[in-house]
Amino acid sequence: MNWLNAILAFSLAMIVFCTIVSALTELIHELWERRELGLEWMLQRLYSDMLQPYARQLTAKIAAGGPTIPNGDLKDFLGKMSKNSSTSGGRDVPLATLSFGDFVERLAGTAVGQQLLVAAKQKLKPAEEMLTDLGRAFARYESDATTYFA
């Protein structure tokens, strides 16, 4: 019976300690906006490693006389992808998470997204193939960021 009481007491102590550590970890992540920084880091990598070279390659293939597409920069891309400007007070609030559906919707409003859209319309690369490539890259970068965050 003493063994059972000891095991129960130990289990309860572990539950309490784990809860305290989880609460402290969450507090640190919340105070220093670690999730928001992780999302921004992931989007920076996705932009510089995949989107920018991809858009440059497709833009070079666009037929002469086609629509001119503004070249986007990283700051503009991150501003549109990682900020929620629909909050009260008109201030941008950093996002902590971004689903693939939200990513695609927000990408359409960026200069890089416009380049990809023009390339898809001119059939330089099918839209389904482009979205598949983006989906895989997004999942890979999201997984890397999650691993780094953990």
C-alpha positions as CSV (number, residue, x, y, z in Angstrom):
1,M,0.0,0.0,0.0
2,N,2.9,2.4,0.7
3,W,4.3,1.7,-2.8
4,L,0.9,2.7,-4.3
5,N,0.8,5.9,-2.3
6,A,4.4,6.7,-3.3
7,I,3.7,6.1,-7.0
8,L,0.5,8.2,-6.8
9,A,2.3,11.1,-5.0
10,F,5.2,10.9,-7.6
11,S,2.7,11.0,-10.5
12,L,0.8,13.9,-9.0
13,A,4.1,15.8,-8.5
14,M,5.2,15.2,-12.1
15,I,1.8,16.4,-13.4
16,V,2.2,19.6,-11.3
17,F,5.8,20.2,-12.5
18,C,4.9,19.5,-16.1
19,T,2.0,22.0,-15.9
20,I,4.3,24.6,-14.4
21,V,7.0,24.1,-17.0
22,S,4.4,24.2,-19.9
23,A,2.9,27.4,-18.5
24,L,6.3,29.1,-18.2
25,T,7.2,28.0,-21.7
26,E,4.0,29.4,-23.1
27,L,4.5,32.6,-21.2
28,I,8.0,33.1,-22.7
29,H,6.7,32.4,-26.2
30,E,3.9,34.8,-25.7
31,L,5.9,37.7,-24.2
32,W,8.7,37.5,-26.7
33,E,6.4,36.7,-29.7
34,R,8.4,33.6,-30.6
35,R,5.6,32.1,-32.8
36,E,5.3,35.3,-34.8
37,L,9.0,35.5,-35.3
38,G,9.0,31.8,-36.3
39,L,6.4,32.4,-38.9
40,E,8.2,35.5,-40.3
41,W,11.5,33.4,-40.4
42,M,9.7,30.7,-42.4
43,L,8.2,33.2,-44.8
44,Q,11.6,34.8,-45.4
45,R,13.1,31.5,-46.2
46,L,10.3,30.5,-48.5
47,Y,10.5,33.9,-50.3
48,S,14.2,33.9,-50.8
49,D,14.7,30.2,-51.5
50,M,11.7,29.5,-53.7
51,L,9.3,32.3,-54.6
52,Q,11.7,34.9,-55.8
53,P,13.8,32.7,-58.1
54,Y,10.6,31.0,-59.3
55,A,9.0,34.3,-60.2
56,R,12.2,35.6,-61.9
57,Q,12.4,32.4,-64.0
58,L,8.7,32.7,-65.1
59,T,8.9,36.4,-65.6
60,A,11.8,36.0,-68.0
61,K,9.6,33.6,-70.0
62,I,6.7,36.1,-70.3
63,A,6.1,37.1,-73.9
64,A,7.4,40.6,-74.9
65,G,4.7,43.2,-74.8
66,G,3.0,41.4,-72.0
67,P,1.8,43.2,-68.8
68,T,4.5,44.8,-66.7
69,I,4.7,43.3,-63.3
70,P,6.2,45.2,-60.3
71,N,9.1,43.6,-58.7
72,G,8.3,42.9,-55.1
73,D,10.6,43.1,-52.2
74,L,10.9,41.0,-49.1
75,K,9.6,43.8,-46.8
76,D,6.4,44.2,-48.8
77,F,6.0,40.4,-49.0
78,L,6.4,39.9,-45.3
79,G,4.1,42.8,-44.5
80,K,1.3,41.3,-46.5
81,M,1.8,37.8,-45.5
82,S,2.5,38.0,-41.8
83,K,0.4,40.9,-40.6
84,N,-3.3,41.1,-39.8
85,S,-4.3,44.7,-40.6
86,S,-8.0,44.1,-40.1
87,T,-7.8,44.7,-36.3
88,S,-9.4,47.6,-34.6
89,G,-7.3,50.7,-34.2
90,G,-5.7,50.2,-37.7
91,R,-2.5,48.8,-36.4
92,D,-0.9,45.7,-37.9
93,V,-0.8,42.7,-35.5
94,P,1.7,39.9,-36.3
95,L,0.2,36.5,-37.1
96,A,1.3,33.5,-35.2
97,T,0.0,30.9,-37.6
98,L,-0.8,30.8,-41.3
99,S,-2.7,28.0,-43.1
100,F,-1.9,27.1,-46.7
101,G,-5.3,28.5,-47.8
102,D,-4.6,31.8,-46.1
103,F,-1.1,31.7,-47.6
104,V,-2.4,31.4,-51.1
105,E,-5.0,34.1,-50.6
106,R,-2.4,36.5,-49.2
107,L,0.1,35.6,-51.9
108,A,-2.3,36.8,-54.5
109,G,-2.0,40.3,-53.2
110,T,1.8,40.4,-53.4
111,A,4.0,41.4,-56.3
112,V,5.4,37.9,-56.4
113,G,1.9,36.4,-56.5
114,Q,1.0,38.7,-59.4
115,Q,4.1,37.4,-61.3
116,L,3.0,33.8,-60.7
117,L,-0.6,34.7,-61.7
118,V,0.5,36.2,-65.0
119,A,2.7,33.2,-65.7
120,A,-0.2,30.8,-65.0
121,K,-2.5,32.8,-67.3
122,Q,0.0,32.7,-70.1
123,K,0.3,28.9,-69.5
124,L,4.0,29.1,-68.9
125,K,3.4,26.8,-66.0
126,P,0.0,25.3,-65.2
127,A,-1.7,26.8,-62.1
128,E,-2.3,23.3,-60.5
129,E,1.4,22.5,-60.8
130,M,2.4,25.8,-59.4
131,L,0.1,25.4,-56.4
132,T,1.3,21.9,-55.9
133,D,4.9,23.1,-55.8
134,L,4.0,25.9,-53.4
135,G,2.0,23.5,-51.2
136,R,4.9,21.1,-50.9
137,A,7.4,23.9,-50.3
138,F,5.1,25.6,-47.7
139,A,4.6,22.3,-45.9
140,R,8.4,21.6,-45.9
141,Y,9.3,25.1,-44.6
142,E,6.5,24.9,-42.1
143,S,7.8,21.6,-40.8
144,D,11.3,23.0,-40.6
145,A,10.1,26.0,-38.7
146,T,8.0,23.8,-36.3
147,T,11.1,21.6,-35.7
148,Y,13.2,24.7,-35.0
149,F,10.5,26.1,-32.8
150,A,10.3,22.9,-30.8
